C-alpha cells in the first residue's frame, strides 16, 4: 500500500522534485561521512607536521609548532607565518590580536579611508552589538572589497560584521550580492533594521532565517557559488566541522573562507563548547584543495584553489 501511495505521489511534479532533493541530501551526507573518515586517517598521519590532533584526543600543550606556512600565489601578497599551535593560543600570544596584513596586492597600508577607519578601534562605533577586533574588521573589509563573487555570511547576529561587508561593497561598486544566515529571527530583525539605519542605499543583501548547514546544502544543490564566505556561527565542533566541509562546494576557484574565533582560547577550555580551531583544522588542513593563508585578529583564512 505504501509503495502505491509513493508512486501516485511522485506523479505530482512538486512532490517528485522534493523527493529528488531529499535523495540528493541523503547521498551528499553519505559522501560527507566517507570523506570525513578518509580525512581523519590522513590527519592522523600528519599530526607531527601540524602539531594538532583529532577532536577525540588531547591537544599537545608542551611545545610550539615548528610548522610554517608560506603563501606564495601570484595574485596575493607573500606571507610567511608560523602555524599557531594550541599552546601558543592558550598562552595568549596569538589570541585575538594577530596583526592585520594584506592578502591582496594594493598600494599603501590600507585600501581607502573606509578601510583605514577600522584600524585601532577598540569598539565598532556603529551602534551595532557584536564582537570584532580591528584586525578582524580590516580583513573582512578587504576580502569583501576584492571578492570575486557573491558573499555568504554564516552567523548574522545583530549585523556588526555585515556592516563591514556592506561598507566594502558600497565602496568597491561591485555588482555582487550578499546572503547572511542566522537561526535567530529576533536578532536578524535587529540586524536588518540596524543596517538599514546605517546605510541610505543598500547593496543586494538578503537576510535568511535558517540553519546554516541546511542553507549550505540547499545552495550546493542549486549550484550557487560565492567568492567569499565568512563563518561566525555555531562554534561547537559538530557545527563548525559540517560548515567547513561544505565551503569547498560553494566557493569559486580562488575564493576565500574566513573562520572567526579560530584562535579564541575558549577552544581549549573544558568548560566551553567552542571547538572552532579543532574542527576547521580537521576539515581543511588535510584538504589539498585549500591553502592556509594565515590568521588575522582571531580569524583563520583559507583559500579554495579548485577541484
C-alpha positions in Angstrom: 0.0 0.0 0.0 2.8 2.3 0.9 4.6 1.8 -2.4 1.4 2.6 -4.3 0.9 5.8 -2.4 4.5 6.8 -3.1 4.2 6.1 -6.8 1.0 8.1 -7.1 2.5 11.0 -5.1 5.6 11.0 -7.4 3.3 11.8 -10.3 2.9 15.3 -8.8 5.9 17.5 -10.1 6.4 19.3 -6.8 6.4 16.1 -4.8 8.7 14.5 -7.3 11.2 17.4 -7.0 11.0 17.3 -3.2 11.7 13.6 -3.3 14.7 14.2 -5.5 16.1 16.9 -3.2 15.7 14.5 -0.2 17.6 11.8 -2.0 20.3 14.3 -3.1 20.8 15.4 0.5 20.9 11.8 1.7 23.5 10.9 -0.9 25.5 14.0 -0.1 25.5 13.2 3.6 26.9 9.7 2.9 29.6 11.2 0.8 30.5 13.6 3.5 30.7 10.8 6.1 33.1 8.8 3.9 35.1 11.9 3.2 35.3 12.6 7.0 36.6 9.1 7.7 39.2 9.4 5.0 40.4 12.8 6.2 40.7 11.6 9.8 43.0 8.8 8.6 45.1 11.4 6.6 45.2 13.8 9.5 46.5 11.0 11.9 49.4 10.5 9.6 50.3 14.3 9.6 50.0 15.2 13.3 53.7 15.7 13.6 53.6 18.3 10.8 50.8 20.3 12.3 51.2 19.7 16.0 47.5 19.1 16.2 45.3 16.1 16.9 41.8 14.9 16.1 38.8 16.0 18.1 38.8 12.9 20.3 42.4 13.5 21.5 44.1 15.9 23.9 45.9 18.7 22.2 49.7 18.9 22.7 50.3 21.7 25.1 54.0 21.3 25.8 55.6 22.6 22.6 55.1 25.2 19.9 54.5 24.3 16.3 57.5 24.4 14.0 55.3 24.1 11.0 55.5 27.2 8.7 53.1 28.3 6.1 54.1 30.3 3.1 51.5 31.9 0.9 53.2 32.5 -2.5 50.5 32.9 -5.1 51.0 35.4 -8.0 47.8 37.4 -7.2 48.4 37.6 -3.5 51.0 39.2 -1.2 53.6 36.8 0.2 53.1 35.7 3.7 55.4 33.7 5.9 53.8 32.9 9.2 54.0 30.2 11.8 51.1 27.8 12.2 49.6 28.6 15.6 49.7 25.6 17.9 47.4 25.1 20.8 50.0 26.1 23.3 50.6 29.4 21.6 46.9 30.2 21.6 46.5 29.2 25.2 49.4 31.3 26.2 47.6 34.2 24.5 50.4 35.0 22.2 48.1 34.9 19.3 44.6 35.0 20.8 42.5 37.6 19.1 45.3 40.1 18.3 47.3 38.7 15.4 48.2 41.8 13.2 46.4 42.5 10.0 48.5 42.3 6.9 47.1 42.5 3.3 46.2 39.3 1.4 45.6 41.1 -1.9 48.1 43.4 -3.5 47.3 47.1 -3.4 49.2 50.3 -2.9 49.6 51.6 0.7 48.8 50.1 4.1 45.0 50.4 3.6 42.7 50.2 0.6 41.0 53.5 1.3 39.8 55.8 4.1 36.9 53.5 5.0 39.3 50.6 5.4 41.7 52.6 7.4 38.9 53.7 9.7 38.7 50.2 11.2 42.3 50.3 12.3 42.9 50.8 16.0 39.3 50.8 17.1 38.7 49.1 20.4 34.9 49.0 19.7 33.0 49.1 16.5 31.5 52.6 16.6 28.4 51.7 14.6 25.9 51.2 17.4 25.5 47.6 16.4 26.3 45.0 19.0 28.8 42.3 18.3 32.4 41.0 18.7 35.1 42.0 16.2 38.7 43.1 16.7 40.0 45.8 14.5 42.1 43.2 12.7 39.1 41.0 12.1 37.2 44.0 10.6 40.1 45.0 8.4 40.4 41.5 6.9 36.6 41.2 6.4 36.6 44.6 4.6 39.5 43.6 2.4 38.1 40.2 1.4 34.7 41.8 0.7 36.1 44.7 -1.3 38.0 42.4 -3.6 35.6 39.4 -3.6 35.5 37.5 -6.9 31.8 36.6 -6.5 28.8 36.9 -4.2 29.4 36.8 -0.4 27.9 34.4 2.2 27.9 35.3 5.9 27.1 32.5 8.3 26.1 34.0 11.6 24.3 37.4 11.2 23.7 38.1 14.9 22.9 41.8 15.1 24.8 42.8 11.9 28.2 44.1 13.1 30.3 42.1 10.6 27.6 42.6 8.0 28.1 46.3 8.4 31.7 45.9 7.4 30.8 43.8 4.4 28.1 46.3 3.2 30.5 49.2 3.6 33.1 47.4 1.5 30.6 46.5 -1.2 29.4 50.1 -1.4 33.0 51.4 -1.7 34.0 48.8 -4.3 31.0 49.3 -6.5 31.0 45.6 -7.1 27.8 44.3 -8.6 27.6 41.3 -6.3 25.1 40.1 -3.7 25.4 39.1 0.0 23.5 36.3 1.7 23.5 36.4 5.5 22.2 33.5 7.5 21.2 33.0 11.2 18.7 30.9 13.1 17.6 33.7 15.4 14.7 35.7 13.9 14.8 38.4 16.6 18.5 39.3 16.2 18.2 39.0 12.4 15.4 41.6 12.5 17.6 43.9 14.6 20.4 43.4 12.1 18.2 44.3 9.2 17.0 47.4 11.0 20.5 48.4 12.1 22.0 48.0 8.6 19.1 50.0 7.1 19.7 52.8 9.6 23.4 52.9 8.8 23.2 52.9 5.0 20.9 55.0 2.9 21.3 52.7 -0.1 22.0 49.0 0.4 23.7 46.7 -1.9 21.8 43.4 -2.7 21.7 42.0 0.8 19.4 39.1 1.6 18.6 38.0 5.2 17.9 34.3 5.7 16.5 32.8 8.9 17.7 29.2 8.6 20.1 26.6 9.9 23.5 27.4 8.3 24.3 23.8 7.2 20.8 23.3 5.7 21.2 26.6 3.9 24.5 25.5 2.5 23.2 22.1 1.4 20.3 23.8 -0.4 22.8 26.2 -2.1 25.0 23.3 -3.1 22.1 21.5 -4.8 21.2 24.8 -6.6 24.9 25.1 -7.6 25.2 28.6 -6.1 28.8 29.8 -5.8 30.4 32.5 -3.7 33.7 34.4 -3.8 34.0 34.9 0.0 32.4 33.1 2.9 32.6 34.5 6.4 31.9 31.9 9.1 30.9 33.0 12.6 28.2 30.6 13.6 27.8 27.6 15.8 31.3 27.4 17.3 30.9 23.8 18.5 32.9 21.0 16.9 30.0 19.4 15.0 28.5 22.5 13.5 31.8 24.1 12.6 33.1 20.9 11.0 29.9 20.5 9.0 30.3 24.1 7.8 34.0 23.8 7.0 33.4 20.6 5.0 30.9 22.4 2.7 32.7 25.6 1.9 34.6 24.0 -0.9 31.4 23.1 -2.6 30.2 26.7 -2.5 33.4 28.7 -3.3 34.6 29.6 -6.8 38.2 28.7 -7.5 40.3 31.3 -5.8 37.6 32.1 -3.3 38.2 32.6 0.4 36.7 31.3 3.6 37.4 33.2 6.9 36.6 31.4 10.2 36.1 33.7 13.2 37.2 32.7 16.7 39.8 30.3 15.3 42.4 31.4 17.9 39.8 32.0 20.7 41.2 30.5 24.0 37.8 29.0 24.7 38.5 26.4 22.0 40.7 24.7 24.6 38.6 25.2 27.7 37.0 22.2 29.3 34.0 24.4 30.4 33.4 25.8 26.9 31.7 24.2 23.9 33.9 26.2 21.5 36.0 23.9 19.2 36.5 26.1 16.0 40.2 25.6 15.9 39.9 21.8 16.1 37.0 21.5 13.6 38.5 23.8 11.0 41.9 22.0 11.1 40.3 18.6 10.9 38.2 19.6 7.8 40.6 21.8 5.8 44.3 21.3 6.7 44.2 17.9 5.1 42.2 19.0 2.1 44.6 19.6 -0.8 42.2 22.0 -2.5 42.7 24.6 0.3 45.7 26.8 1.1 46.0 28.0 4.7 46.6 31.8 4.3 47.2 32.8 7.9 45.5 34.3 11.0 44.3 37.9 11.3 42.8 39.0 14.5 41.3 35.8 15.7 40.2 34.6 12.3 41.8 32.0 10.1 41.8 32.4 6.3 41.7 29.6 3.8 41.8 29.8 0.0 40.0 27.3 -2.2 42.1 26.5 -5.2 39.6 24.4 -7.1 38.5 20.8 -7.6 
